[in-house]
């Protein structure tokens, strides 16, 4: 297995763990806070890194379900990061209190993308 593939899979998995951690931290705290923002930024950074590395590995980008979900989910997480940062910096209580309500659908889309990537990866290995 090429090292770049191993690093990209690890990076995407760190993003998954970060995104899920943000969800549970938010559920427990009941509001979005700076600790969650930090974990979310870690997730976005590892997500971008892993996605870029996987793009380098492919000869050409095919716009299948995984790719469309993946890019869409990445954009959603970037938007959620911007919303969270905006709410925290400007102390918008309404925004930070409702963050989890809007974060969950973005997380679900992201996890679906991750799952389709795992499926495609296993399918590729078995052929």
C-alpha positions as CSV (number, residue, x, y, z in Angstrom):
1,X,0.0,0.0,0.0
2,X,1.5,3.4,-1.0
3,X,2.4,5.6,1.9
4,X,0.3,8.5,0.5
5,X,-2.8,6.3,0.5
6,X,-2.1,5.2,4.1
7,X,-1.6,8.8,5.2
8,X,-4.7,10.0,3.4
9,X,-6.9,7.2,4.9
10,X,-5.5,8.1,8.4
11,X,-6.2,11.8,7.8
12,X,-9.8,11.2,6.7
13,X,-10.3,8.9,9.7
14,X,-9.0,11.6,12.1
15,X,-11.5,14.0,10.4
16,X,-14.3,11.5,11.1
17,X,-13.3,11.1,14.8
18,X,-13.0,14.9,15.1
19,X,-16.4,15.6,13.6
20,X,-18.1,13.0,15.8
21,X,-16.3,14.4,18.8
22,X,-17.6,17.8,18.1
23,X,-21.1,16.4,17.9
24,X,-20.9,14.7,21.3
25,X,-19.1,17.7,22.9
26,X,-21.9,19.9,21.7
27,X,-24.6,17.5,22.8
28,X,-23.1,17.4,26.2
29,X,-22.4,21.1,26.6
30,X,-25.7,22.1,24.9
31,X,-24.0,25.0,23.2
32,X,-21.1,25.5,20.8
33,X,-17.9,26.6,22.4
34,X,-14.2,27.3,21.6
35,X,-13.1,23.8,22.5
36,X,-15.5,22.4,19.9
37,X,-14.3,25.0,17.4
38,X,-10.7,23.8,17.9
39,X,-11.7,20.2,17.3
40,X,-13.8,21.2,14.3
41,X,-10.9,23.0,12.7
42,X,-8.7,20.0,13.3
43,X,-11.4,17.9,11.5
44,X,-11.6,20.3,8.6
45,X,-7.8,20.5,8.2
46,X,-7.4,16.7,8.2
47,X,-10.4,16.4,5.9
48,X,-8.9,18.8,3.3
49,X,-5.5,17.1,3.6
50,X,-6.9,13.7,3.1
51,X,-9.1,14.7,0.3
52,X,-6.3,16.5,-1.5
53,X,-4.0,13.4,-1.1
54,X,-6.7,11.1,-2.5
55,X,-7.3,13.4,-5.4
56,X,-3.5,13.2,-6.2
57,X,-3.8,9.4,-6.2
58,X,-6.6,9.2,-8.7
59,X,-5.9,9.5,-12.5
60,X,-9.1,11.5,-13.0
61,X,-12.0,12.5,-10.8
62,X,-15.2,10.6,-11.5
63,X,-18.3,12.3,-10.2
64,X,-20.0,9.3,-8.5
65,X,-22.0,9.3,-5.3
66,X,-19.0,9.3,-3.1
67,X,-17.3,12.2,-4.8
68,X,-20.4,14.4,-4.9
69,X,-21.2,13.5,-1.2
70,X,-17.6,14.0,-0.3
71,X,-17.1,17.5,-1.8
72,X,-20.6,18.5,-0.6
73,X,-19.8,17.3,2.9
74,X,-16.5,19.1,3.0
75,X,-18.2,22.4,1.9
76,X,-20.8,21.8,4.6
77,X,-18.1,21.4,7.3
78,X,-16.4,24.6,6.0
79,X,-19.7,26.4,6.3
80,X,-20.3,25.0,9.8
81,X,-16.9,26.1,10.8
82,X,-17.5,29.6,9.5
83,X,-20.9,29.8,11.2
84,X,-19.5,28.5,14.5
85,X,-16.6,31.0,14.4
86,X,-19.0,33.9,13.5
87,X,-21.3,33.0,16.4
88,X,-18.4,32.6,18.9
89,X,-16.6,35.8,17.9
90,X,-19.7,38.0,17.8
91,X,-21.2,36.2,20.8
92,X,-24.4,35.3,19.0
93,X,-26.1,33.2,21.7
94,X,-28.9,32.1,19.3
95,X,-26.3,30.7,16.8
96,X,-24.1,28.9,19.3
97,X,-27.1,27.4,21.1
98,X,-28.6,26.0,17.9
99,X,-25.3,24.9,16.3
100,X,-25.9,21.2,17.0
101,X,-29.3,21.3,15.3
102,X,-27.7,22.3,12.1
103,X,-24.4,20.4,12.6
104,X,-26.1,16.9,12.7
105,X,-27.4,16.9,9.1
106,X,-23.9,18.0,7.9
107,X,-22.3,15.2,10.0
108,X,-24.7,12.7,8.5
109,X,-23.9,13.7,5.0
110,X,-20.2,13.5,5.9
111,X,-20.5,10.0,7.4
112,X,-22.4,8.8,4.3
113,X,-19.5,10.1,2.2
114,X,-17.0,8.3,4.4
115,X,-19.0,5.1,4.3
116,X,-19.3,5.1,0.5
117,X,-15.5,5.7,0.3
118,X,-14.9,2.7,2.5
119,X,-17.2,0.6,0.4
120,X,-15.5,1.7,-2.9
121,X,-12.1,1.1,-1.3
122,X,-13.0,-2.4,-0.2
123,X,-14.6,-3.1,-3.7
124,X,-11.4,-2.0,-5.4
125,X,-9.2,-4.2,-3.1
126,X,-11.3,-7.3,-3.7
127,X,-11.3,-7.0,-7.5
